Amino acid sequence: MKSLPITNQSNRIFAVLAVLTLVLSSLVSSLFSQKAAAAEIPSSITAASLTTNGTVAPGENMDLSFTWKVDDSTPIQSGDTITLTLPDTLAFPTTLSGLQLSVNGVPVGTYTLDATTGKIILSFNESGEAYFAANPNTKGGTVGAKVIASRSVQQNTQPTEITTGNFEGIPLANYTFEGVGDGQIDGYTFKYGYISTSDPTVINWIIIINGSQDIIRNIKISDTIGDGQTLDGNIRLVRLAYKDGGYKTEEEARNAAVIDNYSSNIVINGNTWEFSYGTPGNYNNVYNAPGTGVEYSPTFFIQYRTRISDISVPTGTLSNTVSFEGSNFPLRTREAKVNYDFSSWAVSWGVKSTAAQIAAKKILEGKTLEADQFEFELYEVAANGTETLIETVKNRADGSIVFSPITYTSAGLRSYVVREKAGNDPQITYSPVELNYKVNVTYENFQYLAQVGAPADTSFKNIYVAPTTTTTTVTTTTAEPTTTVTTTTAEPTTTVTTTTAEPTTTVTTTTAEPATTVATTTAEPATTVIVATTTGDPTTTEAAKTTTVSVPGTTRSTLPPSAKKGKTLPKTGEESSLTTSLIGFALLSLVGVTGVLYRRLKSA
């Protein structure tokens, strides 16, 4: 088979390498650009438990703990989620988001407790993706949460055994709900409290007075707010329409028609408020039921809120006590208690101030930190998880990150998150940390006060790695060909002798790999030419000239005919010298071309 020329081979090599480079580049680009989108990943609950005291009061917390697991072969990427659902008999006291999700003490994401839907949502971040990639056999962990009896359970007015049911296939312990009345259906005083689903620092209180619609003259209602809380907003007190048989459940009272609103008649004195209905001796609080002639006194439905005044205490129990009496009815009281727990927030509360200022710290390892080197964003997080950008700032030279003070015109709990904007310096590993802050705003002494809750570690740590320098040395040695031409001419007065030594051409090519030596030696046949020439000239007599060219090996004698006249130029050896030079030039050209081709092939 005929071989292709070297040039074509090298061109083909270059072409193949170019194509392979393009294909490889395209493949790598595709692999990195086509990262799988965030998704809901399959999981299972391997264990779950519900811890109670056996008998549960309205709003009383129970401890739910469960262990989740993802199959080892399932990859976990940043943005992936796991969604779990509580049984219908349980509910979350309030919606909590941004809670830290950890595995073996390593933060891998956050989780949310949704009080509206009863769902638990585990969300993984970049830190979790890296951890699970390095530890593929540890895709699981344990999560704890506070739960209460669900709204459907709380409709029971007396102690009731509740079959909790299964949590994601795992059976939970049953509990007894003690009811929302006095333990008996007397229909006179009904009160309980529960943590707000939108603000865990707020307690909602529900009071129903005289649900049985018995005749009670000159009704007086008072309520004392216990320590550790303050009244938040207005008190709503309304008179409900007559209902045959009276009101037996909260649901019935909530859905009843409102006849009158007496909210403006409430008198507030410190942590106690009062309401009086009817004048002593006047029976104007007794009515006739429409179309029946039945006399009755109205049922009152009361709603108000209190705010936990000091949430720096992570757990506790708060209580309020309502009192109810009439001129013909003895004093009755009912105390309602609510447990709260902020320990899962993992924040440290600062002092109260007229403005909230959120701050963090920047740490750069491997290089001196400079002012304005990194950027950070502050977002406010709504109860539904929606984020709103508040401000973007840069670090100071000392590493401090300080956002502008925030003032408020309403009370409530605010949630914030701070993130670092990743830069494009390839020598820096940017921090994927998200810092979650809480700000509790209360209205005290005619002003709004803010208390900032910051995480234990408020630092963003970046790592700088100096670029490495690689030195490549390429040494090329080329020996130029050496051409030596030696001519010795001896011309005596009567004898011209020319001795020409053919040039010796030595071409040596040295390359780093492999070593090749080309040596060319040309030996002309040894020739001796003796020429005797006699020229007759009338005016000039020239002695016989003898030209001797001596080359070892051969001797030739030539005597021209005496009859032939003319002048013959002597041979000096220049013709053979020119031929040799041409041969050497050709050899040099050939070696040069060979060297170029070799270098191209080597480069290829």
Buried (B, 14 or more C-beta within 10 A) or exposed (E): EEEEEBEEBBBEBEEEEEEEEEEEEEEEEEEEEEEEEEEEBEBBBBEBBBEBEEEBBBBBBBEBEBBBBBEEEEBBBBBBBBBBEBBEBBBBBBBBBBBBBBBEEBBBBBBBBBBEBBBBBBBBBBBBBBBBEEEEEBBBBEBEBBBBBBEEBBBBBEBBEBEBEEBBEBEBEBBBBBBBBBEEBEBBBBBBBBBBBBBBBBBBBBBBBBBBBBBBBBBBBBBBBBEBBBBBBEBBBBBBEBBEEBBBBBEBBEEBEEEEEBBEEBEEEEBBBBBBBBEEEEBEBBBEBEEEEEEBBBBBBBBBBBBBBBBBEBEBEBBBBBBBBBBEBEEBEBEBBBBBBBEBBBBEBBEBEEEBBBBBBBEBEEBEBEEEBBBBBBBBBEBEBEBEEBEEBEBBEEBEBEBEEBEBEEBBBBBBBBBBEBEEEEEBBBBBBBBBBBBBBBBEEEEBBBBBBBBEEBBBBBBBEEEEEEEEEEEEEEEEBEBEBEEEEEEEEEEBBBBBBBBBBBBBBEBEEEEEEEEEEEEBEEBBBBBEBEEEEEEEEEEEBBBBBBBEEEEEEEEEEEEEEEEEEBBBBEEBBEEBBEBBEEBBEEBEEBBEBBEBEEEE
